[in-house]
Amino acid sequence: MPRDYSLQNTRNIGIMAHIDAGKTTTTERILYYTGINHKIGEVHDGSATMDWMVQEQERGITITSACTTCHWRDKKINIIDTPGHVDFTAEVERSLKVLDGAVAVFAGREGVQPQSETVWRQANKYKVPRIAFINKMDRDDANFMRCVEGMKTRLHANPVPIQLPIGSADTFRGIIDLVTMKAEIYKNDDGKSFEITDIPAEMLEEAKKYRAQMIEEIAGTDDALMEKFFNGEEFTEAEIKTALRKATIAMKACPVTCGSAFKNKGVQALLDAIVDYLPSPVDIDHVVGVNPKTGEEEVRPTDDNAPFAGMAFKIMDDKFVGSLTFFRVYSGVLKTGTYVLNSRTNKKERIGRIVRMHANNRTDVDEVYAGDIAALVGLKDTITGDTLCDENHPIALSGIDFAKPVIEESIEPKTKADQEKMVLALIKLTREDPTFKTYTDKDSGQTIIAGVGELHLDIMVDRLKREFGVECTIGRPQVAYKETIRDTVTAQGKYIRQSGGKGQYGDCLVRFEPLEPTKGYVFENAVVGGAIPKEYIPAIDDGIREAAANGILAGYEMVDFKATVIDGSYHEVDSSEMAFHIAGSLAFKEGAKKAHPVILEPIMKVCIEVPDEYLGDVMGGITSRRGILQGMENVDGVQSITAQVPLAEMFGYVTDLRSASQGRGTFTMEFDHYAEVPKSIAEGIIGERAKKID
């Protein structure tokens, strides 16, 4: 089956924003106007196509990144609608990794909000070109230019307005196109009925001013246009669009559009901007990976004739077809009935079914091409971030970095029948969500679930009940503390056992030294002269690793240290891997005690928005929670406060903020870094842990 759309006529885009800026509503309107939906779905009444999970429809928020394909002006647009809530940024992260462009949606009144900054940073990280859509221009206090200014000051972006709103709030009735210098006036609330007219006389001067600014901005990105600009020559519409597209793809400019998705205004113009300015798969750099056999860097061109290479970016369990693996094809063609190599596991997987997704509906296809986004049914060993490739041309693409869990809860099934179901369900959920972890606490024997926020864990528990029929009870949320060392020490681990017959003998001298934060655990072998045979060195490493998983102060994982084996001894007959494994763990326990061990706690970046009159009470609350103020900004009587606060102090903050601001304050928080716990609090943590073990 031949390709239905050329690479040049394909767009892979994401829609991203702060929670409640109107991403899903915007996507629903796009689907309506491109003919995918015959009826408009609404978030507020739970009928949005892209919010297909029960939890999404009930809460009116997007939790997973839904994927769909639509068509506009003879172009194919693959769209991923991503969550705005900070607890689900993994969904944004994995989507941006495989997208070519993005639409950043901002609410006309609130403008740039905390989560807008997070997703913008993520898009910068993956070098994703984007355009902006200032939504909700029909709301009271909506201010287009304030949003544009916020993009400059808070996102350090280069926003270039290509439209202006005609009116705002109740008087919002149309849009001026600064490229064509025409106005789009809406006849009613259904955006299908509008007329293209001359710009209203009262706005002509303003339109000329912003068009001149737009042209000056564009001219600065192209030498030929710069010359034309200085000569005072007029730019043609085609020249403006070509230069703006080039600047957008190079991330030198971000075209800004406006409208009201809920009132169906500005959506078709947004679709035009997506097609005109966002890149096709051939406009961006070819993907680079490493050949796992040679270790050499290799490039995979965006070409159907190149060897197949793709990346799995999401695993989803579907009750009708089983496991669905969403993937992006970077090069080559993939057909059903063929085999691919997973470069992480070095195993082959058979491609049984390929499906195109529209939210949670599926259409079977026989093959997919470079630049496509689709899903595979029934892959067994593939997880998020894996590279799938041609077995004769192996390549490993760089994976996806996800946030580490910082909050934990114990979970227990209510009945014996629920026990087995819960284990299987947790395995499926951890496959789907890389930021969700589960393990068994060695001391208490309890099953622990860990995630990036309270809402994250709430949703997971809700899914256990609804999707897997598991009734369970949940413990109080706990903080994922860690331990580290502050001093460099040397310690000996010696394990000797004689009980008749073959004994056990392992002896190692290990130097332990602290590392910078986030460096994790590093192991080095510096033994010379064969004091310890090479085959026993990995056993020492494993022993240290195992012991470090339960630190010596309060049993939390020990991180950010280096272990160097410098000497030791062995016995020709009695030495074994097990003996050196135990010797390694003994050396760790001895060394960690002497190396000034400390407890680390997760520090969260907290962003609070509260009216001026409640500022004093809110600031007092932050200080009482051991918070450190990072910055403040006043926007139209609303204070935007940024602070760093220990996660342990943030439980129950929702209620406290509501009472301190009479329900008018809101906040978001995300993990920032780990820091040492004050001594008095560390003593309390150690005491609590000791009680649990007793």
C-alpha positions as CSV (number, residue, x, y, z in Angstrom):
1,M,0.0,0.0,0.0
2,P,1.6,3.3,-1.0
3,R,2.1,6.2,1.4
4,D,-1.1,8.3,1.6
5,Y,0.7,11.6,2.5
6,S,4.3,12.6,1.6
7,L,6.7,13.4,4.4
8,Q,6.5,17.1,3.5
9,N,2.7,16.9,4.0
10,T,3.0,15.3,7.5
11,R,3.0,17.1,10.8
12,N,3.6,15.4,14.2
13,I,2.5,17.8,16.9
14,G,1.7,17.9,20.5
15,I,-0.6,20.2,22.4
16,M,0.8,21.3,25.8
17,A,0.0,23.8,28.5
18,H,-0.8,24.4,32.2
19,I,-3.8,22.6,33.6
20,D,-7.1,24.2,32.6
21,A,-5.6,26.4,29.8
22,G,-7.9,24.6,27.3
23,K,-5.7,22.0,25.6
24,T,-8.2,19.3,25.3
25,T,-11.0,21.6,24.2
26,T,-8.7,23.0,21.6
27,T,-7.9,19.5,20.3
28,E,-11.7,18.6,20.3
29,R,-12.3,21.7,18.1
30,I,-9.5,20.7,15.8
31,L,-11.0,17.2,15.4
32,Y,-14.4,18.8,14.7
33,Y,-13.2,21.2,12.0
34,T,-11.0,18.6,10.3
35,G,-14.0,16.3,10.0
36,I,-12.8,13.5,12.4
37,N,-15.7,14.2,14.9
38,H,-19.2,15.1,13.7
39,K,-20.2,16.3,17.2
40,I,-18.1,18.5,19.4
41,G,-17.0,16.8,22.7
42,E,-16.8,18.9,25.8
43,V,-14.4,18.5,28.8
44,H,-16.9,20.0,31.3
45,D,-19.6,17.4,30.5
46,G,-17.2,14.5,30.2
47,S,-17.7,13.9,26.5
48,A,-14.3,14.9,25.2
49,T,-12.9,12.4,22.7
50,M,-9.3,12.8,23.8
51,D,-10.1,12.4,27.6
52,W,-11.3,8.8,27.2
53,M,-10.4,7.4,30.7
54,V,-13.2,7.4,33.3
55,Q,-11.0,9.3,35.7
56,E,-10.3,12.0,33.1
57,Q,-14.0,12.5,32.4
58,E,-14.9,12.7,36.1
59,R,-12.1,15.1,37.0
60,G,-12.1,17.1,33.8
61,I,-8.3,16.8,33.5
62,T,-6.1,14.9,31.0
63,I,-4.1,12.1,32.5
64,T,-2.7,10.2,29.6
65,S,-1.5,11.5,26.3
66,A,-4.1,10.5,23.7
67,C,-3.1,10.2,20.1
68,T,-5.1,10.9,17.0
69,T,-4.7,11.7,13.3
70,C,-6.6,14.3,11.3
71,H,-6.3,16.2,8.0
72,W,-6.2,19.8,7.0
73,R,-5.4,21.5,3.7
74,D,-4.1,18.2,2.2
75,K,-1.8,17.7,5.1
76,K,-1.9,14.8,7.6
77,I,-1.6,16.0,11.3
78,N,-0.8,13.4,14.0
79,I,-1.8,15.1,17.3
80,I,-0.9,14.1,20.9
81,D,-3.0,15.9,23.6
82,T,-0.9,15.9,26.7
83,P,-1.7,16.4,30.4
84,G,-1.2,19.8,32.1
85,H,-1.1,18.6,35.7
86,V,2.4,18.5,37.2
87,D,2.0,14.9,38.4
88,F,1.7,13.7,34.8
89,T,4.7,15.4,33.2
90,A,6.1,12.0,32.2
91,E,3.3,11.9,29.6
92,V,4.5,15.3,28.3
93,E,8.2,14.2,28.4
94,R,7.6,11.0,26.4
95,S,5.4,12.8,23.8
96,L,7.9,15.6,23.2
97,K,10.6,13.1,22.6
98,V,8.9,11.8,19.4
99,L,7.2,15.0,18.2
100,D,8.4,17.4,15.5
101,G,6.5,20.5,16.7
102,A,4.1,21.7,19.4
103,V,1.2,24.1,20.1
104,A,1.6,25.8,23.5
105,V,-1.8,26.8,24.8
106,F,-2.1,29.7,27.3
107,A,-5.2,31.0,29.0
108,G,-5.9,34.6,28.0
109,R,-6.4,35.8,31.6
110,E,-3.7,33.8,33.4
111,G,-1.1,33.8,30.7
112,V,2.2,32.0,31.6
113,Q,1.6,29.7,34.6
114,P,3.9,27.4,36.5
115,Q,3.2,24.3,34.5
116,S,3.6,26.3,31.3
117,E,7.2,26.9,32.3
118,T,7.8,23.2,33.0
119,V,6.5,22.0,29.6
120,W,8.3,24.9,27.8
121,R,11.6,23.7,29.4
122,Q,10.8,20.2,28.4
123,A,10.2,21.4,24.8
124,N,13.5,23.3,24.9
125,K,15.3,20.1,26.1
126,Y,14.1,18.1,23.1
127,K,14.5,21.1,20.7
128,V,10.8,21.1,19.7
129,P,9.7,24.1,17.6
130,R,6.4,25.6,18.7
131,I,3.6,28.1,18.1
132,A,1.5,29.6,20.8
133,F,-2.3,29.8,21.0
134,I,-3.7,32.4,23.5
135,N,-7.0,30.7,24.4
136,K,-10.1,31.9,26.3
137,M,-10.0,35.4,24.8
138,D,-13.8,35.5,25.6
139,R,-13.1,35.4,29.3
140,D,-13.2,38.5,31.6
141,D,-9.8,40.1,32.0
142,A,-8.3,38.3,29.1
143,N,-5.3,40.2,27.8
144,F,-3.5,39.1,24.7
145,M,-0.5,41.4,25.0
146,R,0.1,40.6,28.7
147,C,0.4,36.9,27.7
148,V,2.9,37.8,24.9
149,E,4.9,39.8,27.5
150,G,4.8,36.9,29.9
151,M,6.3,34.6,27.2
152,K,9.2,37.0,27.0
153,T,9.9,37.6,30.7
154,R,9.0,34.1,32.1
155,L,9.8,31.8,29.3
156,H,12.7,33.8,27.7
157,A,11.0,33.1,24.4
158,N,10.8,35.3,21.3
159,P,7.0,35.5,20.7
160,V,5.9,37.0,17.4
161,P,2.2,37.8,17.2
162,I,0.8,36.9,13.8
163,Q,-2.8,37.7,14.8
164,L,-4.5,40.3,17.0
165,P,-7.8,39.8,18.8
166,I,-10.7,42.1,17.9
167,G,-12.2,42.9,21.3
168,S,-11.9,40.7,24.4
169,A,-14.2,39.1,26.9
170,D,-17.9,39.8,25.9
171,T,-16.7,41.9,22.9
172,F,-14.4,39.3,21.4
173,R,-15.8,39.0,17.9
174,G,-12.9,38.3,15.6
175,I,-9.2,38.1,14.7
176,I,-6.9,40.2,12.6
177,D,-4.4,38.3,10.4
178,L,-1.2,40.3,10.4
179,V,0.2,38.4,7.5
180,T,-2.7,39.0,5.1
181,M,-3.9,42.2,6.8
182,K,-7.5,41.0,6.8
183,A,-10.0,40.5,9.6
184,E,-12.0,37.3,10.4
185,I,-15.3,38.4,11.9
186,Y,-17.5,35.8,13.5
187,K,-21.2,35.8,12.9
188,N,-22.2,33.6,15.8
189,D,-20.8,31.2,18.4
190,D,-20.2,28.4,15.8
191,G,-16.9,29.3,14.3
192,K,-17.9,27.9,11.0
193,S,-19.8,31.0,10.2
194,F,-17.5,34.0,9.7
195,E,-16.5,36.5,7.0
196,I,-13.2,37.8,5.8
197,T,-13.3,41.6,5.8
198,D,-11.1,44.7,5.9
199,I,-9.6,45.5,9.3
200,P,-11.9,47.6,11.4
201,A,-10.9,51.3,11.1
202,E,-10.4,51.7,14.9
203,M,-7.8,48.9,14.9
204,L,-5.9,49.6,11.6
205,E,-3.1,51.7,13.2
206,E,-2.5,49.0,15.9
207,A,-2.5,46.3,13.2
208,K,0.1,48.2,11.2
209,K,2.3,48.7,14.2
210,Y,2.3,45.0,15.1
211,R,2.7,44.0,11.5
212,A,5.8,46.2,11.2
213,Q,7.2,44.6,14.4
214,M,6.5,41.1,12.9
215,I,8.3,42.0,9.7
216,E,11.3,43.5,11.5
217,E,11.5,40.3,13.6
218,I,11.3,38.0,10.5
219,A,13.8,40.2,8.5
220,G,16.4,39.6,11.3
221,T,16.4,35.9,10.5
222,D,17.1,36.1,6.8
223,D,19.9,38.1,5.0
224,A,17.9,38.6,1.8
225,L,14.9,39.9,3.6
226,M,17.0,42.1,5.8
227,E,18.3,43.9,2.7
228,K,14.8,44.3,1.5
229,F,13.7,45.6,4.8
230,F,16.4,48.3,4.9
231,N,15.5,49.3,1.4
232,G,11.9,49.9,2.6
233,E,10.5,47.3,0.2
234,E,7.2,45.5,0.9
235,F,7.3,41.8,1.7
236,T,5.0,39.4,-0.1
237,E,2.7,37.1,1.9
238,A,4.7,34.1,0.6
239,E,8.0,35.6,1.7
240,I,6.6,36.3,5.2
241,K,5.3,32.8,5.6
242,T,8.5,31.2,4.3
243,A,10.8,33.3,6.6
244,L,8.5,32.8,9.6
245,R,8.4,29.0,9.0
246,K,12.2,29.0,8.8
247,A,12.6,31.0,12.0
248,T,10.1,28.8,13.9
249,I,11.8,25.6,12.9
250,A,15.2,27.1,13.9
251,M,13.5,28.0,17.3
252,K,14.4,31.7,16.7
253,A,10.7,32.7,16.8
254,C,7.4,31.5,18.2
255,P,4.4,32.7,16.1
256,V,1.5,33.7,18.5
257,T,-2.2,33.1,17.5
258,C,-5.4,33.7,19.5
259,G,-9.0,32.7,19.9
260,S,-11.5,30.9,22.1
261,A,-11.6,27.2,21.5
262,F,-14.8,26.8,23.6
263,K,-16.6,29.4,21.5
264,N,-15.1,27.9,18.2
265,K,-13.2,31.1,17.4
266,G,-9.7,31.0,15.9
267,V,-9.4,27.2,15.6
268,Q,-9.3,27.1,11.8
269,A,-6.6,29.9,11.8
270,L,-4.7,27.9,14.3
271,L,-4.9,24.8,12.0
272,D,-3.5,27.1,9.2
273,A,-0.6,28.1,11.4
274,I,0.2,24.5,12.3
275,V,0.4,23.6,8.6
276,D,2.2,26.8,7.6
277,Y,4.8,27.1,10.4
278,L,5.4,23.8,12.2
279,P,8.0,21.4,10.7
280,S,7.4,18.2,8.7
281,P,9.6,15.2,9.6
282,V,12.1,16.2,6.9
283,D,12.5,19.8,8.2
284,I,14.2,18.6,11.4
285,D,17.5,16.9,12.0
286,H,17.9,13.2,11.2
287,V,17.8,11.0,14.2
288,V,21.2,9.8,15.6
289,G,21.9,6.6,17.5
290,V,24.7,4.2,18.4
291,N,25.3,0.8,16.7
292,P,25.2,-1.6,19.7
293,K,27.7,-4.0,17.9
294,T,30.4,-1.4,17.1
295,G,29.6,1.4,19.6
296,E,29.9,3.8,16.6
297,E,27.5,6.7,16.2
298,E,25.1,6.3,13.2
299,V,22.5,8.5,11.5
300,R,19.1,7.3,10.3
301,P,17.8,9.6,7.6
302,T,14.1,10.4,7.5
303,D,13.5,8.3,4.4
304,D,11.3,5.3,3.5
305,N,14.3,3.6,1.8
306,A,16.5,3.7,4.9
307,P,16.7,0.7,7.4
308,F,13.8,0.7,9.8
309,A,14.3,2.5,13.1
310,G,11.6,3.5,15.6
311,M,11.1,4.4,19.3
312,A,8.4,3.0,21.7
313,F,7.2,6.0,23.6
314,K,4.2,4.7,25.5
315,I,2.8,1.3,26.7
316,M,-0.9,1.0,27.3
317,D,-3.0,-1.9,28.4
318,D,-6.2,-2.2,26.3
319,K,-9.0,-4.6,27.6
320,F,-9.9,-5.6,24.0
321,V,-6.5,-6.1,22.3
322,G,-4.1,-6.4,25.3
323,S,-0.8,-4.5,25.3
324,L,-0.5,-1.5,22.9
325,T,2.9,0.0,22.2
326,F,2.8,3.5,20.7
327,F,5.9,4.2,18.6
328,R,7.3,6.8,16.2
329,V,8.9,5.6,12.9
330,Y,12.1,7.6,12.3
331,S,13.3,5.8,9.2
332,G,12.3,3.0,6.8
333,V,9.0,1.1,6.6
334,L,7.4,-1.4,9.0
335,K,5.0,-4.1,7.7
336,T,2.8,-6.6,9.6
337,G,4.2,-10.1,9.6
338,T,7.8,-9.0,9.8
339,Y,10.3,-9.0,12.8
340,V,12.0,-6.1,14.5
341,L,15.0,-6.1,16.9
342,N,14.7,-4.5,20.3
343,S,18.2,-3.1,20.7
344,R,17.9,-2.9,24.6
345,T,17.0,-6.6,25.1
346,N,18.7,-7.8,21.8
347,K,15.5,-9.9,21.2
348,K,13.4,-10.1,18.1
349,E,9.7,-9.3,18.3
350,R,7.1,-10.2,15.6
351,I,4.8,-7.5,14.3
352,G,1.4,-9.0,14.4
353,R,-0.9,-5.9,14.1
354,I,-0.3,-2.3,13.5
355,V,-3.0,0.2,14.4
356,R,-3.6,3.9,14.0
357,M,-5.2,5.4,17.1
358,H,-8.0,7.9,17.5
359,A,-8.0,8.4,21.3
360,N,-8.9,4.9,22.4
361,N,-10.4,3.7,19.0
362,R,-8.2,1.7,16.5
363,T,-7.9,1.3,12.8
364,D,-5.8,-1.6,11.4
365,V,-3.1,-0.8,8.8
366,D,-0.7,-3.1,7.0
367,E,2.4,-0.8,7.1
368,V,3.7,2.5,8.4
369,Y,6.3,4.8,7.0
370,A,9.1,7.2,8.2
371,G,7.5,10.0,10.1
372,D,4.4,8.1,11.2
373,I,3.1,7.6,14.7
374,A,1.1,4.4,15.3
375,A,0.7,1.5,17.8
376,L,1.7,-2.1,17.8
377,V,-0.4,-4.8,19.4
378,G,1.0,-7.6,21.6
379,L,4.7,-6.8,22.0
380,K,6.0,-8.7,25.1
381,D,9.4,-7.3,26.1
382,T,9.2,-3.7,24.9
383,I,9.1,-0.8,27.4
384,T,8.9,3.0,27.1
385,G,12.1,4.4,25.5
386,D,13.1,1.2,23.7
387,T,14.5,1.3,20.2
388,L,12.9,-1.0,17.6
389,C,15.0,-1.5,14.5
390,D,15.9,-3.6,11.5
391,E,17.7,-6.7,12.8
392,N,20.3,-6.5,10.1
393,H,21.0,-2.8,10.8
394,P,20.8,-2.5,14.6
395,I,20.8,1.0,16.3
396,A,20.1,2.2,19.8
397,L,18.5,5.7,19.9
398,S,18.8,7.8,23.1
399,G,16.0,7.0,25.6
400,I,13.7,9.2,27.6
401,D,14.6,10.7,31.0
402,F,11.8,10.5,33.6
403,A,11.3,12.1,37.0
404,K,12.1,9.9,39.9
405,P,9.2,9.0,42.4
406,V,9.3,11.1,45.6
407,I,6.2,10.0,47.4
408,E,5.2,6.6,48.7
409,E,2.2,4.8,50.1
410,S,1.7,1.3,51.4
411,I,-1.0,-0.7,49.7
412,E,-2.7,-3.9,50.9
413,P,-5.4,-6.0,49.1
414,K,-8.6,-6.3,51.1
415,T,-9.0,-10.0,50.4
416,K,-6.8,-13.0,49.4
417,A,-8.5,-13.0,46.0
418,D,-7.4,-9.4,45.4
419,Q,-3.7,-10.3,46.3
420,E,-2.9,-12.0,43.0
421,K,-4.9,-9.6,40.9
422,M,-3.1,-6.7,42.6
423,V,0.4,-8.1,41.8
424,L,-0.5,-8.5,38.1
425,A,-2.2,-5.1,37.9
426,L,0.8,-3.3,39.5
427,I,3.1,-5.0,37.0
428,K,1.0,-3.7,34.1
429,L,0.8,-0.2,35.6
430,T,4.6,0.0,36.1
431,R,5.1,-1.0,32.5
432,E,2.7,1.8,31.4
433,D,4.1,4.6,33.6
434,P,7.9,4.9,34.1
435,T,7.4,7.3,37.0
436,F,5.3,4.8,38.9
437,K,7.3,2.2,40.9
438,T,6.3,-0.6,43.3
439,Y,8.4,-2.7,45.7
440,T,8.2,-4.7,48.9
441,D,9.5,-3.1,52.1
442,K,12.0,-5.6,53.6
443,D,11.3,-4.6,57.2
444,S,7.5,-4.5,57.2
445,G,6.8,-6.9,54.3
446,Q,4.3,-4.3,52.9
447,T,3.8,-3.6,49.2
448,I,4.8,0.1,48.6
449,I,3.7,2.1,45.6
450,A,5.7,5.3,44.7
451,G,5.0,8.2,42.3
452,V,5.7,11.9,41.7
453,G,2.7,13.3,43.6
454,E,-0.4,12.6,45.6
455,L,-2.8,13.0,42.6
456,H,-0.6,10.6,40.6
457,L,-1.0,7.9,43.3
458,D,-4.7,8.6,43.7
459,I,-5.3,8.0,40.0
460,M,-3.2,4.8,40.1
461,V,-5.3,3.4,43.1
462,D,-8.5,4.5,41.3
463,R,-7.3,2.6,38.2
464,L,-6.6,-0.5,40.3
465,K,-10.2,-0.5,41.5
466,R,-11.9,0.3,38.2
467,E,-9.8,-1.4,35.5
468,F,-8.5,-4.4,37.4
469,G,-11.3,-4.9,40.1
470,V,-8.8,-4.7,43.0
471,E,-10.1,-3.5,46.3
472,C,-7.3,-2.2,48.5
473,T,-6.5,-0.1,51.5
474,I,-3.9,2.7,51.3
475,G,-1.5,3.8,54.0
476,R,-0.6,7.4,54.8
477,P,1.7,9.0,52.1
478,Q,5.4,8.7,53.0
479,V,8.4,10.7,51.7
480,A,11.0,8.8,49.7
481,Y,14.1,9.8,51.8
482,K,17.6,8.8,50.7
483,E,20.9,8.6,52.5
484,T,24.5,9.6,51.5
485,I,27.9,10.1,53.0
486,R,29.9,13.2,53.6
487,D,33.5,11.9,54.3
488,T,36.0,9.7,52.5
489,V,36.9,6.6,54.4
490,T,38.5,3.2,53.9
491,A,36.9,0.0,55.3
492,Q,37.6,-3.7,55.3
493,G,35.1,-6.4,54.6
494,K,36.2,-9.8,55.7
495,Y,34.1,-12.9,55.6
496,I,35.5,-16.2,56.9
497,R,33.5,-19.4,57.6
498,Q,34.9,-22.7,58.5
499,S,32.5,-25.5,59.4
500,G,34.2,-28.7,58.2
501,G,34.8,-29.4,54.5
502,K,35.0,-26.4,52.1
503,G,34.8,-23.1,53.9
504,Q,34.1,-19.5,52.7
505,Y,36.7,-16.8,52.5
506,G,36.4,-13.3,51.1
507,D,38.4,-10.2,52.0
508,C,38.3,-6.7,50.4
509,L,39.5,-3.3,51.3
510,V,37.3,-0.5,49.9
511,R,37.6,3.2,49.7
512,F,34.2,5.1,50.0
513,E,34.0,8.7,48.9
514,P,31.1,11.2,48.5
515,L,30.0,12.3,45.0
516,E,28.1,15.3,43.7
517,P,24.3,15.2,44.0
518,T,22.5,13.1,41.2
519,K,25.7,11.1,40.4
520,G,24.3,8.0,41.9
521,Y,26.6,5.0,42.6
522,V,30.0,4.5,40.9
523,F,32.1,1.4,41.3
524,E,35.8,1.1,40.4
525,N,38.4,-1.7,40.6
526,A,41.9,-0.4,41.6
527,V,43.3,-3.8,42.8
528,V,46.8,-4.5,41.5
529,G,49.0,-7.6,41.5
530,G,46.1,-10.0,41.6
531,A,45.3,-9.6,45.3
532,I,41.7,-10.4,44.4
533,P,41.1,-12.5,41.2
534,K,39.1,-10.6,38.6
535,E,36.2,-13.0,38.6
536,Y,35.3,-12.0,42.2
537,I,35.3,-8.2,41.6
538,P,31.7,-8.1,40.3
539,A,30.5,-10.0,43.4
540,I,32.0,-7.2,45.6
541,D,30.1,-4.6,43.5
542,D,26.9,-6.5,43.8
543,G,27.4,-6.8,47.6
544,I,27.9,-3.1,48.0
545,R,24.9,-2.3,45.7
546,E,22.6,-4.6,47.7
547,A,23.7,-3.2,51.1
548,A,23.4,0.4,49.8
549,A,19.7,-0.3,48.9
550,N,19.0,-0.2,52.6
551,G,21.2,2.5,54.1
552,I,22.6,2.3,57.7
553,L,20.8,5.3,59.4
554,A,17.1,4.6,58.7
555,G,17.2,1.9,56.0
556,Y,16.8,4.3,53.0
557,E,18.7,3.9,49.8
558,M,22.3,5.2,49.9
559,V,23.1,7.4,46.9
560,D,25.8,9.6,45.4
561,F,29.0,7.8,46.5
562,K,31.9,6.0,44.9
563,A,33.3,2.7,46.0
564,T,36.9,1.8,44.9
565,V,38.3,-1.7,45.7
566,I,42.0,-1.1,46.5
567,D,43.2,-4.3,48.1
568,G,42.2,-7.6,49.6
569,S,43.0,-11.3,49.8
570,Y,41.6,-14.6,48.8
571,H,41.9,-18.4,49.5
572,E,42.7,-20.8,46.7
573,V,40.0,-23.3,47.9
574,D,37.6,-21.5,50.1
575,S,37.0,-18.2,48.1
576,S,33.8,-17.9,46.2
577,E,31.5,-15.3,44.6
578,M,29.2,-15.5,47.5
579,A,32.0,-15.0,50.1
580,F,33.1,-11.8,48.2
581,H,29.5,-10.6,47.8
582,I,29.1,-10.8,51.6
583,A,32.6,-9.2,52.1
584,G,31.5,-6.3,49.9
585,S,28.3,-5.7,51.9
586,L,30.3,-5.9,55.2
587,A,32.8,-3.3,53.9
588,F,29.9,-1.0,52.9
589,K,28.3,-1.2,56.4
590,E,31.5,-0.6,58.1
591,G,32.6,2.3,55.8
592,A,29.2,4.0,55.8
593,K,29.1,4.2,59.6
594,K,32.5,6.0,59.6
595,A,31.8,8.3,56.6
596,H,29.5,10.8,58.4
597,P,26.2,9.4,56.9
598,V,23.2,11.9,56.5
599,I,19.6,11.7,55.4
600,L,18.4,13.5,52.3
601,E,14.9,14.7,51.7
602,P,13.2,15.7,48.4
603,I,12.8,19.5,48.1
604,M,9.9,20.7,45.9
605,K,9.6,23.8,43.7
606,V,6.3,25.2,44.9
607,C,4.4,27.8,42.8
608,I,1.5,29.6,44.6
609,E,-0.9,32.1,43.1
610,V,-2.9,34.1,45.6
611,P,-4.7,37.5,45.7
612,D,-2.7,40.3,47.3
613,E,-4.7,40.5,50.5
614,Y,-3.8,37.0,51.6
615,L,0.0,37.3,50.9
616,G,1.0,37.7,54.5
617,D,-0.8,34.6,55.7
618,V,0.5,32.5,52.8
619,M,4.1,33.7,53.3
620,G,3.9,32.8,57.0
621,G,2.6,29.3,56.0
622,I,5.6,28.8,53.7
623,T,8.1,29.9,56.4
624,S,6.5,27.6,59.0
625,R,7.0,24.7,56.6
626,R,10.8,25.3,56.3
627,G,10.2,26.9,52.9
628,I,12.7,29.2,51.3
629,L,11.3,32.0,49.1
630,Q,12.7,32.1,45.6
631,G,10.8,34.9,43.9
632,M,7.5,36.9,43.7
633,E,5.7,38.6,40.9
634,N,2.5,40.7,41.0
635,V,0.1,40.4,38.0
636,D,-3.1,42.4,38.2
637,G,-3.5,41.9,42.0
638,V,-2.5,38.3,42.0
639,Q,0.8,37.4,43.7
640,S,2.8,34.6,42.0
641,I,5.1,33.1,44.7
642,T,7.9,30.6,44.0
643,A,9.5,28.8,46.9
644,Q,11.4,25.6,47.7
645,V,9.8,23.5,50.4
646,P,10.6,20.0,51.7
647,L,8.0,17.5,50.5
648,A,7.5,16.2,54.1
649,E,6.1,19.6,55.0
650,M,3.6,19.8,52.0
651,F,1.1,17.1,53.0
652,G,-2.2,18.7,53.7
653,Y,-1.1,22.1,52.2
654,V,-4.2,22.1,49.9
655,T,-6.5,22.6,52.9
656,D,-4.2,25.1,54.6
657,L,-3.9,27.2,51.5
658,R,-7.7,27.2,51.0
659,S,-8.3,28.3,54.6
660,A,-5.5,31.0,54.4
661,S,-7.0,32.5,51.2
662,Q,-10.7,31.7,51.5
663,G,-10.5,29.2,48.7
664,R,-8.9,31.7,46.2
665,G,-5.3,30.4,46.3
666,T,-3.9,27.7,44.0
667,F,-0.6,26.0,43.9
668,T,1.5,23.4,42.0
669,M,4.6,21.6,43.0
670,E,7.3,19.6,41.3
671,F,10.4,17.8,42.4
672,D,13.5,20.1,42.4
673,H,16.4,18.4,44.2
674,Y,17.4,16.4,47.3
675,A,19.0,18.2,50.3
676,E,20.3,17.2,53.7
677,V,17.7,17.0,56.5
678,P,18.3,19.2,59.6
679,K,19.8,17.1,62.5
680,S,16.7,17.4,64.8
681,I,14.4,16.2,62.1
682,A,16.8,13.4,61.0
683,E,16.7,12.0,64.6
684,G,12.9,11.9,64.4
685,I,13.0,10.0,61.0
686,I,15.5,7.5,62.4
687,G,13.4,7.0,65.5
688,E,10.2,6.5,63.4
689,R,12.0,3.9,61.2
690,A,13.3,2.0,64.3
691,K,9.7,1.8,65.6
692,K,8.5,0.3,62.4
693,I,11.2,-2.4,62.4
694,D,10.4,-3.3,66.1
